[in-house]
């Protein structure tokens, strides 16, 4: 690239296009990698073809995947950005995913996975529509990431997001049906070692149980046939230079509507109480988890 092309863009213009999902390639003064949003990692085949064509026509012909399930069209010169945006729009696609706001939602494949306890695709798409798209003009103190996990296997690491959601399957033990078997199938199937036989009856150690649901339907006599499906919500996780594990709220939510309502309260709490440049984990640390939780649940 010739010297005359160096530094042709102002910092203000670089910041502006970053807000549109364009991250400058540090090797060049006017070349960008453009993030194309997906539905939590999913695209239809014709959309994949459109992304590939866009990469050939406007970029370097390469597409990279990000850690949050978006696609990056590599090597797009600044002069091609408007044409690229128009092309993506014509194919029902959009760029974005940067800035101090709710970021694109990430979920695991819990809807189809054998271990999934909730419909992660449905819930994460609702969150995406309401809080990524619907709150797109809401400026927050810092970026705000949401992860939806289908079960305690933690594949998508919801506890390392500013707000994490994890599917739960809470066993409802019917001790009247327990026969106190010498070889208890529930005790045998529990991966957490939370189940044991005491005085001829099965008991669950709630401090060890993670509500993974592996025990349900395992008892030959129906002691573990009943259960409740719910959603654990964790606050203040993050990864990066400073890693913080999110802390679960002291309530299991029982419907998607409940989850959507509390997400709104959490985002608005962060908007109103966070300090500019402060991640949600630091807001919680400064105010105190119990105070944050109380304000969210009672507000």
C-alpha positions as CSV (number, residue, x, y, z in Angstrom):
1,X,0.0,0.0,0.0
2,X,1.5,3.4,-1.0
3,X,2.5,6.0,1.5
4,X,0.0,8.5,0.2
5,X,-2.8,6.3,1.4
6,X,-1.6,6.2,5.0
7,X,-3.7,7.9,7.7
8,X,-6.4,8.9,5.3
9,X,-9.1,8.2,7.9
10,X,-9.7,10.2,11.0
11,X,-10.1,8.6,14.5
12,X,-13.7,9.8,14.5
13,X,-14.4,8.0,11.2
14,X,-12.7,4.8,12.4
15,X,-14.8,5.0,15.6
16,X,-18.0,5.6,13.6
17,X,-17.6,2.5,11.4
18,X,-16.5,0.5,14.4
19,X,-20.0,1.2,15.7
20,X,-21.3,-0.4,12.5
21,X,-19.4,-3.6,13.2
22,X,-16.2,-2.7,11.3
23,X,-12.9,-3.4,13.1
24,X,-9.8,-1.9,11.5
25,X,-7.1,-4.4,10.4
26,X,-4.0,-3.1,12.3
27,X,-1.8,-3.9,9.3
28,X,-3.5,-1.2,7.1
29,X,-4.8,2.3,7.6
30,X,-8.1,1.8,5.7
31,X,-8.9,-1.9,5.7
32,X,-11.6,-3.4,8.0
33,X,-12.9,-6.8,9.1
34,X,-16.7,-6.5,9.1
35,X,-18.8,-8.5,11.6
36,X,-22.0,-10.1,10.2
37,X,-24.6,-11.1,12.7
38,X,-26.0,-14.6,12.9
39,X,-28.9,-16.0,14.9
40,X,-26.7,-17.4,17.7
41,X,-24.4,-19.1,15.2
42,X,-27.1,-20.1,12.8
43,X,-27.5,-19.0,9.2
44,X,-29.6,-20.4,6.3
45,X,-27.7,-21.8,3.5
46,X,-28.6,-19.0,1.1
47,X,-27.3,-16.5,3.8
48,X,-24.0,-18.4,4.0
49,X,-23.7,-18.1,0.2
50,X,-24.4,-14.4,0.4
51,X,-21.7,-13.9,3.0
52,X,-19.2,-15.9,0.9
53,X,-20.1,-13.8,-2.2
54,X,-19.8,-10.6,-0.1
55,X,-16.3,-11.7,1.0
56,X,-15.3,-12.3,-2.7
57,X,-16.8,-9.0,-4.0
58,X,-15.9,-6.6,-1.3
59,X,-13.2,-8.2,0.9
60,X,-10.2,-10.5,0.7
61,X,-12.3,-13.6,0.0
62,X,-11.9,-14.9,3.6
63,X,-14.4,-15.2,6.4
64,X,-13.4,-15.7,10.0
65,X,-15.6,-16.9,12.9
66,X,-15.6,-15.0,16.2
67,X,-15.8,-16.3,19.7
68,X,-19.4,-15.1,20.0
69,X,-20.8,-16.8,16.9
70,X,-20.7,-14.0,14.4
71,X,-18.8,-14.0,11.1
72,X,-16.2,-11.6,10.0
73,X,-15.7,-10.7,6.4
74,X,-12.0,-10.1,6.2
75,X,-10.0,-7.4,4.4
76,X,-12.7,-4.9,3.3
77,X,-11.3,-1.6,2.1
78,X,-13.0,1.5,3.5
79,X,-14.2,2.5,0.0
80,X,-16.2,-0.8,-0.2
81,X,-18.0,-0.5,3.1
82,X,-21.2,1.2,1.9
83,X,-21.5,-1.3,-1.0
84,X,-21.0,-4.2,1.4
85,X,-23.7,-2.8,3.8
86,X,-26.2,-2.5,0.9
87,X,-25.4,-6.0,-0.3
88,X,-25.9,-7.5,3.2
89,X,-29.2,-5.6,3.6
90,X,-30.5,-7.0,0.3
91,X,-29.9,-10.5,1.6
92,X,-31.5,-9.9,5.0
93,X,-28.2,-9.7,6.8
94,X,-26.6,-6.9,8.9
95,X,-23.4,-6.0,10.5
96,X,-22.8,-4.8,14.1
97,X,-21.9,-6.2,17.5
98,X,-19.7,-3.6,19.0
99,X,-19.9,-0.6,21.4
100,X,-21.1,0.0,24.9
101,X,-24.5,-1.7,24.6
102,X,-26.1,-5.2,24.6
103,X,-24.0,-7.4,22.4
104,X,-25.3,-10.2,20.1
105,X,-26.6,-13.1,22.2
106,X,-24.8,-16.3,22.3
107,X,-26.3,-19.7,23.1
108,X,-25.4,-23.4,23.0
109,X,-27.3,-26.0,21.0
110,X,-29.5,-27.0,24.0
111,X,-32.6,-27.2,21.8
112,X,-31.2,-30.2,19.9
113,X,-28.5,-31.5,22.4
114,X,-29.4,-34.6,24.3
115,X,-28.5,-32.8,27.6
116,X,-30.3,-29.6,26.8
117,X,-33.0,-28.8,29.4
118,X,-34.5,-25.6,27.8
119,X,-35.1,-24.4,24.3
120,X,-32.0,-22.3,23.9
121,X,-32.6,-21.3,20.3
122,X,-36.1,-19.9,21.0
123,X,-35.1,-18.0,24.2
124,X,-31.9,-16.6,22.8
125,X,-33.7,-15.3,19.6
126,X,-36.3,-13.6,21.8
127,X,-33.5,-12.0,23.8
128,X,-31.7,-10.9,20.6
129,X,-34.8,-9.3,19.2
130,X,-35.9,-7.5,22.4
131,X,-32.5,-6.5,23.9
132,X,-29.9,-6.5,21.1
133,X,-32.2,-5.0,18.4
134,X,-34.8,-3.3,20.6
135,X,-32.2,-1.7,23.0
136,X,-29.7,-0.9,20.2
137,X,-29.9,2.8,20.9
138,X,-29.5,2.4,24.7
139,X,-26.0,3.3,25.7
140,X,-24.7,1.4,28.7
141,X,-21.6,2.0,30.8
142,X,-19.7,-0.7,28.9
143,X,-20.4,-3.7,26.7
144,X,-23.0,-6.1,28.1
145,X,-22.8,-9.8,27.0
146,X,-25.5,-12.4,27.5
147,X,-25.0,-16.2,27.2
148,X,-27.7,-18.8,27.2
149,X,-26.7,-22.4,28.3
150,X,-29.0,-25.3,28.0
151,X,-27.7,-27.2,31.1
152,X,-25.0,-27.3,33.7
153,X,-22.5,-28.7,31.3
154,X,-21.6,-25.0,30.8
155,X,-20.5,-25.4,27.2
156,X,-21.2,-21.8,26.3
157,X,-19.9,-20.6,29.7
158,X,-22.9,-18.4,30.7
159,X,-21.3,-17.8,34.0
160,X,-18.5,-15.8,32.2
161,X,-21.0,-13.4,30.7
162,X,-22.3,-10.2,32.2
163,X,-25.6,-12.0,32.4
164,X,-25.8,-15.8,32.1
165,X,-28.8,-18.1,31.8
166,X,-28.6,-21.8,32.5
167,X,-31.3,-24.4,32.1
168,X,-32.3,-26.3,35.2
169,X,-34.2,-29.6,35.8
170,X,-35.0,-29.7,39.5
171,X,-36.0,-33.1,40.8
172,X,-39.0,-33.4,43.0
173,X,-38.2,-36.4,45.2
174,X,-41.2,-38.6,46.3
175,X,-39.7,-40.4,49.3
176,X,-42.9,-42.4,49.7
177,X,-42.0,-44.3,46.5
178,X,-38.4,-44.9,47.5
179,X,-37.7,-48.6,48.4
180,X,-34.1,-47.9,49.7
181,X,-32.6,-50.3,47.1
182,X,-29.1,-51.7,47.9
183,X,-28.0,-50.4,44.5
184,X,-29.8,-47.1,44.0
185,X,-30.1,-46.2,40.3
186,X,-30.4,-42.5,41.3
187,X,-27.2,-42.6,43.4
188,X,-25.5,-44.5,40.6
189,X,-26.5,-42.0,37.9
190,X,-25.8,-38.7,39.7
191,X,-22.5,-37.2,38.3
192,X,-22.2,-34.8,41.2
193,X,-22.4,-37.4,44.0
194,X,-25.3,-35.5,45.5
195,X,-27.5,-38.5,46.1
196,X,-27.1,-41.1,48.8
197,X,-29.1,-43.7,50.8
198,X,-29.5,-42.8,54.5
199,X,-31.5,-44.9,57.0
200,X,-33.0,-46.8,54.1
201,X,-34.3,-43.7,52.2
202,X,-32.8,-41.6,49.3
203,X,-31.7,-38.1,50.1
204,X,-30.3,-35.2,47.9
205,X,-27.6,-32.9,49.1
206,X,-28.8,-29.6,47.7
207,X,-25.3,-28.1,48.1
208,X,-23.9,-30.6,45.6
209,X,-26.9,-31.0,43.3
210,X,-26.6,-28.8,40.1
211,X,-30.0,-29.6,38.7
212,X,-28.7,-31.3,35.7
213,X,-31.7,-33.6,35.5
214,X,-29.7,-36.8,34.9
215,X,-31.5,-38.5,37.8
216,X,-35.1,-38.0,36.6
217,X,-36.8,-41.2,35.3
218,X,-34.0,-43.4,36.6
219,X,-35.8,-44.8,39.6
220,X,-37.7,-48.1,38.8
221,X,-40.3,-47.1,41.4
222,X,-40.9,-43.6,40.2
223,X,-39.4,-41.7,43.2
224,X,-37.7,-39.2,40.7
225,X,-40.3,-39.0,38.0
226,X,-41.4,-35.5,38.9
227,X,-39.3,-32.4,38.3
228,X,-39.5,-28.7,37.5
229,X,-37.8,-27.1,34.5
230,X,-36.4,-23.6,35.3
231,X,-33.7,-21.0,34.5
232,X,-30.8,-20.1,36.7
233,X,-29.6,-16.5,36.1
234,X,-26.0,-15.5,36.9
235,X,-24.8,-11.9,37.2
236,X,-21.4,-10.3,36.7
237,X,-19.3,-12.8,34.8
238,X,-16.6,-11.8,32.4
239,X,-13.5,-13.1,30.7
240,X,-10.5,-11.3,29.4
241,X,-7.6,-9.7,31.4
242,X,-9.8,-9.8,34.5
243,X,-11.8,-13.0,34.8
244,X,-14.9,-13.0,37.1
245,X,-17.3,-15.9,37.5
246,X,-20.9,-14.8,37.6
247,X,-22.8,-15.4,40.8
248,X,-26.3,-17.0,40.6
249,X,-29.3,-15.2,41.8
250,X,-31.1,-16.8,44.8
251,X,-34.1,-17.7,42.7
252,X,-34.9,-20.1,39.9
253,X,-37.1,-18.5,37.3
254,X,-39.9,-20.8,35.9
255,X,-40.8,-19.3,32.5
256,X,-39.4,-17.5,29.6
257,X,-41.6,-14.5,30.4
258,X,-40.1,-14.3,33.9
259,X,-36.6,-14.5,32.4
260,X,-37.3,-11.7,29.9
261,X,-38.8,-9.5,32.6
262,X,-35.8,-9.8,34.9
263,X,-33.3,-9.3,32.0
264,X,-34.9,-6.0,31.4
265,X,-34.6,-5.0,35.0
266,X,-30.9,-6.1,35.1
267,X,-30.0,-4.1,32.0
268,X,-31.8,-1.0,33.2
269,X,-30.2,-1.3,36.6
270,X,-26.8,-1.4,35.0
271,X,-27.6,1.6,32.8
272,X,-28.7,3.6,35.8
273,X,-26.1,2.6,38.3
274,X,-23.0,1.7,36.4
275,X,-20.2,4.2,35.9
276,X,-19.0,4.9,32.3
277,X,-16.2,2.4,31.5
278,X,-17.2,0.1,34.3
279,X,-18.1,-3.5,33.5
280,X,-21.2,-5.0,35.2
281,X,-18.9,-7.2,37.4
282,X,-17.3,-4.0,38.8
283,X,-20.7,-2.4,39.4
284,X,-21.8,-5.4,41.4
285,X,-18.5,-5.4,43.4
286,X,-18.9,-1.7,44.2
287,X,-22.6,-1.8,45.2
288,X,-22.7,-5.4,46.6
289,X,-24.3,-8.4,45.1
290,X,-27.1,-8.6,47.7
291,X,-28.0,-5.0,47.2
292,X,-28.0,-5.4,43.4
293,X,-30.2,-8.6,43.6
294,X,-32.6,-7.0,46.0
295,X,-33.0,-3.9,43.8
296,X,-33.6,-6.0,40.7
297,X,-36.1,-8.4,42.3
298,X,-38.0,-5.7,44.1
299,X,-37.7,-3.1,41.4
